[in-house]
Amino acid sequence: MTVAAGARRIRAAFARTAADGRTALAAYLVAGHPDADASLGAAEAALQAGADLLEIGVPFSDPVADGPVIAAAGHAAVAAGGGVESALRLAAGLRDRGHRQPLLAMGYLNPIVARGRARTLRELAEAGIDGLIVPDLPAGEDRQLERDAAAAGLAMCFLVTPNTSPDRMERAIGASSGFLYVVPLYGVTGARDEVAASAGPLLDVIRDAARGRVPVAVGFGVSRPDHVRELGGHADGVIVGSAVVSALEAGGPEGVRRLVSDLSGGTDRATAARS
């Protein structure tokens, strides 16, 4: 089976961090928020400060899986005329400036379908996107989109949750060519003070089920270096979203740089094991 070019780049990033004894760190930002220049500056700051991958949020008017911070950022970006084009501009801008870390577009299915699936996937790849995360699309529900993504050179990353059945878990593992995205709690996105007590055991079960076939990354609720350290013992990667968006709103791109630098300090697995 041919592996999409984007999937190879994403998996190579996980392999590099593992070889370095680190947990991969992925940062999330909403494209075009609060404006195009600040969005690009924040994305650059995240990548320069230690993010191994960047998730680019595609603004959408009905972000059902997102909590108040990301939902508000998305609504503001939509009100300013943002959408898929915002993600294309941000990805292209990062590639033009020489950033080579994997970029993933995270967005809902509706804008992709409304704009034309094949066209949108092709243009995302041309702009420099490596993978696609569609939170409202379960694995296997749209085989044509999965085929179109692979044809465009894009990896697919599907989500699993605490109530995902074994059959759906296996389907998501098999269909995720980039990484498997684990949501370790019920509810929507948003920074939380503590990691859910059930997160570690859940991740251990999922990694056992994956059997090394795909990297396992965990997101939703992660906001501090100690969260990264705690989860890093159970996952190949940790994703931070709402806290990064909040850092941008409070301190601009430099606020993002400070936060991601701090989070990166929690990725060393030797330090995590000692703690």
C-alpha positions as CSV (number, residue, x, y, z in Angstrom):
1,M,0.0,0.0,0.0
2,T,1.3,3.5,-1.0
3,V,1.8,5.8,2.0
4,A,0.9,9.5,1.4
5,A,3.9,11.9,1.4
6,G,2.3,13.8,4.2
7,A,1.9,10.7,6.3
8,R,5.6,9.9,5.9
9,R,6.6,13.4,7.1
10,I,4.3,13.2,10.1
11,R,5.6,9.8,11.1
12,A,9.2,10.9,10.6
13,A,8.6,13.8,13.1
14,F,7.3,11.3,15.7
15,A,10.3,9.0,15.0
16,R,12.7,11.9,15.5
17,T,11.3,12.9,18.8
18,A,11.2,9.3,20.0
19,A,14.9,8.9,19.0
20,D,15.7,12.0,21.0
21,G,13.9,10.7,24.1
22,R,11.1,13.2,23.8
23,T,7.4,13.3,23.5
24,A,6.3,15.0,20.3
25,L,4.6,18.4,21.0
26,A,1.9,19.7,18.7
27,A,0.5,23.2,19.0
28,Y,-2.9,24.4,17.6
29,L,-3.8,27.8,16.4
30,V,-6.9,29.1,14.5
31,A,-5.9,30.4,11.0
32,G,-6.3,34.1,10.6
33,H,-7.0,34.8,14.3
34,P,-6.8,37.6,15.5
35,D,-5.7,38.7,12.0
36,A,-3.5,37.2,9.3
37,D,-0.2,38.8,10.4
38,A,-0.6,37.9,14.1
39,S,-1.7,34.4,13.1
40,L,1.5,33.9,11.0
41,G,3.6,35.4,13.7
42,A,2.1,33.2,16.4
43,A,2.5,30.0,14.2
44,E,6.2,30.9,13.6
45,A,6.7,31.5,17.2
46,A,5.3,28.1,18.1
47,L,7.5,26.3,15.6
48,Q,10.6,28.3,16.7
49,A,9.9,27.6,20.4
50,G,9.8,23.9,20.1
51,A,6.5,22.7,18.5
52,D,7.3,19.5,16.5
53,L,4.0,19.8,14.6
54,L,1.4,22.5,14.1
55,E,-2.3,22.1,13.8
56,I,-3.9,24.8,11.8
57,G,-7.6,25.3,12.8
58,V,-9.9,26.0,9.8
59,P,-12.4,28.7,11.0
60,F,-16.0,27.5,10.9
61,S,-19.3,28.9,12.2
62,D,-20.5,25.8,14.0
63,P,-17.5,24.3,15.9
64,V,-19.4,21.7,17.9
65,A,-16.4,20.0,19.4
66,D,-14.7,23.2,20.6
67,G,-14.9,24.9,23.9
68,P,-15.3,28.7,24.4
69,V,-11.8,29.8,23.7
70,I,-11.3,28.1,20.3
71,A,-15.0,28.6,19.4
72,A,-14.7,32.3,20.0
73,A,-11.5,32.5,18.0
74,G,-13.1,30.6,15.1
75,H,-16.2,32.8,15.1
76,A,-14.1,36.0,15.1
77,A,-12.1,34.6,12.2
78,V,-15.2,33.7,10.2
79,A,-16.7,37.2,10.9
80,A,-13.5,38.6,9.4
81,G,-14.0,36.6,6.3
82,G,-11.9,33.6,7.2
83,G,-12.3,29.9,6.3
84,V,-10.4,27.4,4.3
85,E,-8.5,30.2,2.5
86,S,-7.1,31.4,5.9
87,A,-5.6,28.0,6.4
88,L,-4.2,27.9,2.9
89,R,-2.5,31.3,3.4
90,L,-1.1,30.5,6.8
91,A,0.4,27.2,5.6
92,A,1.9,28.8,2.5
93,G,3.3,31.6,4.5
94,L,5.0,29.2,6.9
95,R,6.5,27.2,4.0
96,D,7.6,30.4,2.3
97,R,9.5,31.3,5.5
98,G,11.3,28.0,5.5
99,H,9.5,26.1,8.2
100,R,9.6,22.3,7.6
101,Q,7.7,20.9,10.5
102,P,4.6,18.9,9.6
103,L,1.5,21.1,9.3
104,L,-2.0,19.6,9.8
105,A,-5.3,21.2,8.9
106,M,-8.0,20.6,11.6
107,G,-11.5,21.5,10.4
108,Y,-15.0,20.3,10.2
109,L,-16.4,18.4,7.2
110,N,-18.9,21.0,6.0
111,P,-16.4,23.6,4.6
112,I,-14.5,20.9,2.8
113,V,-17.6,19.5,1.1
114,A,-19.1,22.9,0.4
115,R,-15.9,24.1,-1.3
116,G,-15.4,20.8,-3.2
117,R,-13.6,17.9,-1.6
118,A,-11.0,17.1,-4.3
119,R,-10.2,20.7,-4.9
120,T,-9.9,21.6,-1.2
121,L,-7.6,18.6,-0.4
122,R,-5.4,19.3,-3.4
123,E,-5.0,23.0,-2.5
124,L,-4.3,22.2,1.1
125,A,-1.5,19.9,0.0
126,E,-0.2,22.4,-2.5
127,A,0.0,25.0,0.3
128,G,2.2,22.8,2.4
129,I,-0.3,20.9,4.6
130,D,0.7,17.3,5.4
131,G,-2.4,15.9,7.2
132,L,-6.0,16.4,7.9
133,I,-8.1,16.1,11.1
134,V,-11.8,16.2,10.7
135,P,-13.4,16.0,14.2
136,D,-16.9,15.3,13.0
137,L,-15.9,12.5,10.6
138,P,-15.5,9.0,12.1
139,A,-13.1,6.6,10.3
140,G,-14.8,4.7,7.5
141,E,-17.8,7.0,7.2
142,D,-16.5,8.7,4.0
143,R,-14.2,6.3,2.2
144,Q,-14.1,8.6,-0.8
145,L,-12.7,11.5,1.2
146,E,-10.1,9.2,2.6
147,R,-9.1,8.1,-0.9
148,D,-9.1,11.7,-2.1
149,A,-6.8,12.7,0.8
150,A,-4.4,10.0,0.1
151,A,-4.4,10.9,-3.6
152,A,-3.5,14.5,-2.7
153,G,-0.7,13.3,-0.5
154,L,-2.4,14.1,2.8
155,A,-2.4,11.9,5.9
156,M,-5.6,11.3,7.8
157,C,-5.8,11.5,11.6
158,F,-8.9,10.2,13.2
159,L,-10.2,10.8,16.8
160,V,-11.1,8.3,19.4
161,T,-12.7,8.9,22.8
162,P,-13.3,7.0,26.1
163,N,-16.6,5.6,24.7
164,T,-15.2,4.5,21.3
165,S,-16.1,0.8,20.8
166,P,-13.4,-1.7,20.1
167,D,-14.6,-2.1,16.5
168,R,-14.5,1.6,15.9
169,M,-11.2,1.9,17.6
170,E,-9.7,-0.7,15.3
171,R,-11.2,1.1,12.3
172,A,-9.7,4.5,13.4
173,I,-6.3,2.9,14.0
174,G,-6.3,1.3,10.6
175,A,-7.4,4.4,8.8
176,S,-5.1,6.9,10.6
177,S,-2.1,7.3,8.4
178,G,-0.6,10.2,10.3
179,F,-1.4,9.7,14.0
180,L,-4.3,8.6,16.1
181,Y,-5.8,11.5,18.0
182,V,-7.0,10.5,21.5
183,V,-9.6,12.7,23.3
184,P,-9.1,11.4,26.9
185,L,-12.3,13.0,28.4
186,Y,-15.9,13.8,27.7
187,G,-16.8,17.3,26.6
188,V,-15.3,20.0,24.4
189,T,-11.8,21.5,24.0
190,G,-10.5,23.8,26.8
191,A,-7.6,24.1,29.2
192,R,-8.0,22.3,32.5
193,D,-6.1,22.4,35.8
194,E,-5.4,18.7,36.0
195,V,-5.1,15.7,33.7
196,A,-8.0,13.4,34.0
197,A,-7.2,10.4,36.2
198,S,-8.5,8.1,33.6
199,A,-6.3,9.5,30.8
200,G,-3.2,7.4,31.5
201,P,-4.9,4.0,31.7
202,L,-7.0,4.9,28.6
203,L,-3.9,5.8,26.6
204,D,-2.2,2.6,27.7
205,V,-5.1,0.5,26.4
206,I,-5.2,2.4,23.1
207,R,-1.4,2.1,22.6
208,D,-1.7,-1.6,23.2
209,A,-4.5,-1.8,20.6
210,A,-2.4,0.2,18.1
211,R,0.6,-2.2,18.5
212,G,2.9,0.4,17.0
213,R,1.0,0.6,13.8
214,V,0.4,4.4,14.2
215,P,1.7,7.1,16.6
216,V,-0.8,7.9,19.4
217,A,-1.2,11.6,20.4
218,V,-3.4,13.0,23.1
219,G,-5.2,16.4,23.2
220,F,-8.1,18.3,24.9
221,G,-7.4,19.9,28.3
222,V,-3.6,20.0,28.1
223,S,-2.2,23.4,29.2
224,R,1.0,23.1,31.3
225,P,4.4,21.4,31.2
226,D,3.5,19.0,34.0
227,H,0.5,17.9,31.9
228,V,2.9,17.2,29.0
229,R,5.3,15.3,31.4
230,E,2.4,13.2,32.9
231,L,0.9,12.3,29.5
232,G,4.2,11.8,27.8
233,G,4.7,8.5,29.5
234,H,1.5,7.1,27.9
235,A,1.5,8.7,24.5
236,D,3.8,9.4,21.5
237,G,2.6,13.0,21.3
238,V,0.8,15.7,23.2
239,I,-1.4,18.4,21.6
240,V,-2.1,21.8,23.1
241,G,-4.8,24.0,21.7
242,S,-6.9,26.3,23.9
243,A,-3.9,27.3,26.1
244,V,-2.0,28.4,23.0
245,V,-4.9,30.4,21.6
246,S,-5.3,32.0,25.0
247,A,-1.6,32.8,25.1
248,L,-1.9,34.6,21.7
249,E,-4.9,36.6,22.8
250,A,-3.1,37.7,26.1
251,G,0.4,38.2,24.9
252,G,0.5,38.1,21.1
253,P,3.0,35.9,19.3
254,E,5.6,36.4,22.1
255,G,3.0,35.0,24.5
256,V,2.8,31.9,22.3
257,R,6.6,31.7,22.2
258,R,6.8,31.7,26.0
259,L,4.1,29.1,26.5
260,V,5.4,26.7,23.8
261,S,8.9,27.0,25.1
262,D,7.6,26.1,28.6
263,L,5.6,23.2,27.3
264,S,8.6,21.9,25.3
265,G,10.5,21.7,28.6
266,G,8.0,19.0,29.6
267,T,8.7,16.7,26.6
268,D,11.9,15.1,27.9
269,R,10.9,11.5,28.8
270,A,13.8,10.9,31.2
271,T,12.7,13.9,33.3
272,A,9.1,12.7,33.1
273,A,10.1,9.2,34.4
274,R,12.0,10.7,37.3
275,S,9.1,12.9,38.3
